[in-house]
């Protein structure tokens, strides 16, 4: 019996997957994640057919980014103030209800474009209430979060990437085979299943600390940013991450162009590169989840940037599809290596009553602002520079950032501290 208990409390993936509460939460998130992909694809495709406007269709995937950038932190503040289990269940039920209403509008022929946009807006808002609550709950349902949080985060990240990889492929087939309203009902079912799964999870009551009034809400909202910048190592991670996200955002635009103009591989080549990106993310998450505690954050950032930057540099130097696939895999593996250790470190060091705000503040600062600005820069680059030069330029910049991290004091101090701890342990 004692041996069994020790196995369950281990920090391996196998041990974490033997925790019923975590497995139920993981499966629920996978099911609802697949439904979300179907919903986005179906509604975007419908708008494209209805309006014949690529811009009108592009607004649908852009809505979550805009809401996250402007409302992500206030929504996390609301999430931190509410009971987590009830919030998780009701946000799932409400999303299912919105999908059912949309499906009924389709069936009755009363659907208008603004209904699609309103539904996507409301679902995105509910999602940004749900996600911070999930991040608060995960450490609470693990018996030994200091040991088990890294593999748990890695499993959540890698499984969501797997669903994303499969979801877009299967989603295109489903949209071609069945009606939009049928997909909306499937979407509703996925969230109802998620809500039911959460109902059976024992979630401890988390501490809530809040200030009264509008000014109190604003002060509470700012606590996430304040917490991050009160710790020098986390502040450095945020700044470096935001700069890299800004520099790397144009790759979203340049990848299909690179596949077509440089590799001359067409849409099939572009699809293979995207698949390599997803596979690299999965591998990087699982690798860093297993070894998260072996290295400091500073070490993970250095390794991540050197692998990613070198991959970007090599792609245009050797314009071959198979080399590009390997480099794409390594690029995303490198970027994913730092995610699990960073998220785990922040969650473990953050008081539970602030976790939602801190995590959303990190997301907004690292990607919510820098990614849109980087995409705008990428649009200008398309008209001005050859894709090969852009890849080489971004790769060189990422490598330089990795080398620069060697000379940044908080990174240097943390590396030294970890080295001393390992020496003492020996």
N, C-alpha and C positions, 0 to 999 in steps of 0.2 A: 504493500500500500504506500509506504514511504517512497519507494522508488518511483511509483507512478506519479506521485505528487511532484517529485523533483523534475520528472520529465515534462509535466505540464507547465511548471514554472521556469523552464529553460528559455533561452533567448533565441532558439532556432525557429525557422519557419514552421517546421513540423509541430513544435510545441504551441506556437501561436494559433495554428489552424485547429488545435484541439480545444480551444476555448469557445464554448458554444455561443456566448454573447457576441464575440467578435465575428465568428463565422456567419451568424444570422445577419449582422449589420453589413458585412461584406457582400453577401449574396443579395441583400435588399438594394444596396447601392449599385451593384452590377446590373440588376434587372431594370432599375429606374434609369440608369445611365444609358442602357440600350434603347429604352423608350424615348429618352430625350433626344438621342441622335435621330431616331425615326421622325419625331415631331418636327425638329428643325429642318430636316431634308424635305419632308412632305409639305410643310407650309411655305418654304422657300420656293419649291418647285411649282406650287399652286400660284403663288404671286407672279412668278416668271411667266407662266402660261397666260395668266389673266391680264397682266399689264404689258408683257413683251418688253420689259425694261430690266436690264441687268442691275441698274442702280436700285430700283425698287426691291428687287430680290436680295441685293447685298445688304440692305438695311436690317434684315432679319438676323443674320449672324452678328451684325455690328451692335445691335441693341444691348446684349449682355455686357459687352465691353464698355459701352457708354454708361450704363447703369453702375457697373462696378467702379468705374473711375470717379463718378460723381456721388454715388450713394452707398458705395461699399462699406465705408466706415460707419455712417449713421445706422445702416441696417444691421451691422455687427453689434452696435451698441444696444439696439432693440433686442437682438438675439441673446446677448449676455444678460439681459434683465428678465427674460422669461424662463419658465420651467422647461428644461430641455426635452424631456420625453414627449410632453404634450405638444411642444413646438414642432418637433420632428414629425409626429403623426399628423398634425393638422396641416402643415405645409404640403405634405404628400397628398392628403385628401383633397385639399383645395386645388392643387395642380390637376388631379384627376377630374375634379368637377369642371374646371375650365375647359379641359379637353373634351369632355362630354357635351358641354354647351356648344363648343365649336363644331363638333360632329353633327349635332342636331341642326345647327344653322346650315351646314352643308346639305343635309338630307332634305330640308324644307326649301332650299334654294334662296334663302335669305342672306347668304354670306356676302359680306362686303370686305374690301381690302383692309379697312380700318379695324375690323374685327380680328383679323390675323395679327396685325401689329399690336393691338391692345392685349390680346391673349399672350403673345410672346413677351410683352412688357411685364404683365402680371406674373407670368411663370418665372421670368428672370428674377424679379423682386423676391418671390417666394424661395427661389433657389439660393439667393444671397442671404436669406434668413436661415435656411436649412444648413448650409455649409459651415458657418461658424459654430453652430450648435453641435454638428458632428465632430468638429475638431476639438471641442471642449469635452465631448462624451468619450472619445476613444481612449485617452489616458485613464479616464475614470472606470472603464469596464475591464481594464487589464489588471491582473493580480499584482504584477511587478512592472510598472510602466518604465522604470529606468532601464530595465533589461529588454522589455518586450515592445516598446514603442517604435524603435527603429525598424525591426522586421514587420511590424503591423503596418507602418506607413509605407514601407516598400511594397507589401502585398496590395495595399489599396491603390498605390500609384501604378504598379505594373498591371494589375487586373483591369483598371480603368482604361489604360492604354490598349490593352488587348481587346476590350469591348469596342473601343474607338476604331481600332484597325478592322475588326470584323464587321462592326455596325455599319460603317459607311459602304462597305462592299455589299452586304446583305440588304441594306436599306434601299440602294438603287434597284435591286431586283424586286423587292416588295412593292416599291412605288410603281414599277412597271406592271406588276401582276394584280394588285388589289387597289380599291378606291381609297381616296384620301380620308374619307370618314371612317373607313375600317382601320386605317393606321392610327387615327385619333383615338378610337376606342381601345386599340391595343396599347397605346400610350397610357390611357387612363388606367387600364388593368395593371400595367407595370408599377404605377405609383400606389395603387391600392394594395398590391402585394408587398411593396416596400413598407407601407404604413402598418400592415398586419404583422410583418416580421419585426418591426420596431416595438410593437405592442408586447411581444413576448420577451423582449430584452429587459433585464433588470438593470436600470440605469440609476446610479446613486444621485441623490439630490445635490446639486452643486451650489456653492455659495454665491449669493447675489449682493453686490454692493453698488448702490446708486445714489446720485445726488438729485435733489428735487428741482423742478422748474426747467425752463428752456435753457437757462445759463448752465444749470447742473448737467443737462443732457449734452451740451456742447463740450463742457469740461470732461465728462465721461468719454465722449467720442475721441478727444485728443489724447486720452491716456495710453492708447495703443502706440501712437507715434512717440509719445514721451518715453514710454517704457523701452522701445527699441533703441532710441538714441541716448538713453541713460547708460547703455552698455556699449563700450567702445568697439568690441569685436563685432557685435550685431550691427552697429551703425556702419562699420566698414563693409560688412557683407551686403547690406542694403544698397550702399552707394556703388560698390563694384557690380552687384547684380543688375542695378538699374542701368548702368553704363553699358554693360554687355547686352542687355535686352534691347536697348536703344540701337546699338550698333548691329545687332543680329536680326532685328525686325525686317529689314529689306529682303532678307533671304526668303521670306514667305512669298514675295513677289517675283524674285529672281529665279527660284527653283524651276518653275515650268519653262522660263525663258532659257535657262542654262541647259535644261534637258533637250530643248528643241534646237537652239542655235549652236551650242558648243558640242554637245554630245550627239546631236542629230538623231535622237532616239524617239522623238515624238511623244504622244500621250502615254504610250506603254512604258517608256523610260521614266517619265514623270511619276507614273503610278508605282514603279519599282523603287524610285528614290523615296517616295512618301512611305512606302512599306518599310524600307530600311530605317527611316527616321523613327517610326513607331517601334520597330524591333530593338533599335538602339536604346530607346527610352526605357523599354521593359527590362533589358539586360542591365542597364546602368542602375535602375532602381533596385533590382534584386541584389546586385553586387554591393552597392553602398549600404543597403539594409543589413547585409550579412556582416560587413566590416565597419559599420559606422563608428563604433567605439574605439577602433584601433588607431584612428588618426584624428588630429584636431581639425576644426573647421578650416583653419588656414591651410593645412595640408590638402584638404579636399578641394578648396578653391584653386590652389596651384595646379594640382593634377588635372582638374576639370578643364581649366583654361588651356593648358599645354596640349592636351589631347584634342580638344575642340578646335583650337587655333591651327594646329598642324594639319588636321583633317581638311579644314577649309583651304589651307594653303596648297595642299597636294591635289585637290580636285581639278583645278584648271591647269595645273602643271602637267598632268597626265590625263588628257581628255578621253577617257575610255569609260564606257558604261559600267563595266564590272568594278573598276577601280572607284568610280563615283559612288556605286552602291556600298562598297566597303567603307569609303570615307564618310558617307552619310550615316551609316550605322555607328561608326566611331564618334562622329560629331555629336549625335544625340546621346550616345552612351556617356561621353564626357560631360555634357551639360547636365544629364540626369544624376551623375555621381554626387553632385553637391546638394541636390534637392532634399533627399531623405535626411542626411546629417543636419542640414540647416533647420528644417521643419522640426525634427526631433529635438534639437537643442533648444529651440525657441519654446516649444510646447512644455518641455520639462522645466524650464526656468521661469515660466509665466504663471502667476497665480490663476487658479481656475476661473475666478470671476472676471478676468480680463482676457482670456484666451481668444475669444472670438474677435475682439477689437484688435488685439495684437496681430493675429494672423491676417486679418483683412487689411490692416495698415501695411503690413509687409507686402502683401500682394499688390495693393494700390501703388505703393512707392516703387516696387521693383518692376512691375509690368503694366499696371493700369494706366500710367501716364507715359512711360518711356516707349511702350510698344506702338501706340497710335502715332506718336511723334516720329518714331523710326520708320513706320509705314509711309508717312508723308515724305520723309527723306528718300525712301526707296522709290517712290513715284517719280521724284526728280532725277534720281540716279538712272532710271530706265531710259530717260530721254538723253542722257549725257554720256554715260560710260558703258563700256563693253562688260558683259556679265563676268567674264574671266577676271578682269581687273578688280571688280567689286568683291568677288570671292577672295582673291589674294589680299586685297586691302583689309577686309574684315578679319581674315585669318591672322594677318600680321598684327593687327590691333589687339586681338584677343590674346595672342602670345605675349605681346608687350604688357598687357594688363596682368597676366600671370606672373611675369618677371617682376613687375612693379610691386606685386603683393609681397615679395620677399623683403621689401624695404619699408613697408608700412608698419609702424610701431605696434599697433594692436595685434596684427597678424604675426609679427615677429615674436612678440611676447607670448602669444598662445602656443606657437610652435615650440618655444623654449620650455614653457611650462609642461607641455605634454611629453617632451623628451626627458625632462627631469623625472616625471612621474613613472615613465617606463623604465628608466634607469634604476629608480628606487625599488620598483617591483621586482626587478631582476636581483 
